[in-house]
């Protein structure tokens, strides 16, 4: 199978944008539930998840069974296999472990990275348009 120039340019960026958007939702949920009793902050390791997606091939993350009785993944939200609870944060009296300042910082950093990825993508599109138009 041959890879077109457009695929070579855009395909590597798609999983990064999808994962950043998915992570943004997780981080937003942490902020929204900062005062919810017994809520546990969730996140995913972006670099590890992106590497797994790229190694899994086919545009979806490969879900694996770790125990004989587990059901196979349905593939509706493959990133969910990499979501974990944040550890190392103090637990409040109400059982909530969201540190609002840290959650907001992670949210902002992820939003900035998403915007940087989009800026890179826009730059690629502009370069291709310039090559096509010749001016």
Steps between C-alpha positions, in 0.01 A plus 500: 500500500643838405466801720395821334677826573194630683488189719869536578447863600176476698469145634761539780320807635153349531562271799675775692207737452248230592689405816545862606126560457417183695741599779348848510166342584654300783671807642182706470312230692759519777450875529122468489509239778747676729231521768333164437536264797701183427594615149840374386693709246566321169755557227695317235868492419495679165841385375442135593150498352615664176787252468259210553263642238780533247628149572150347501435609142170534325417832663367347822668401819552129547315379808642194667366256754704462815283228658338192338143599591509853357279595209658638184490877453223638285716777357249780562747697710836327480680781683307399811733202536775747594303711746608468859439666831747768605713384790720680746247771574366558847154367565253748646276422794218439252708242306567735207860521375470779242756774553326785319817700432675196349190403303471849352873504415473164321189618317676817384817314395298245303297777333822676404645178356177442304522851361867446408407180315228687312742782414744242364220342295394839363861567405513172308179588318633844408822344370305255284275777369806706411654202319178440305440862408864582440473839663 
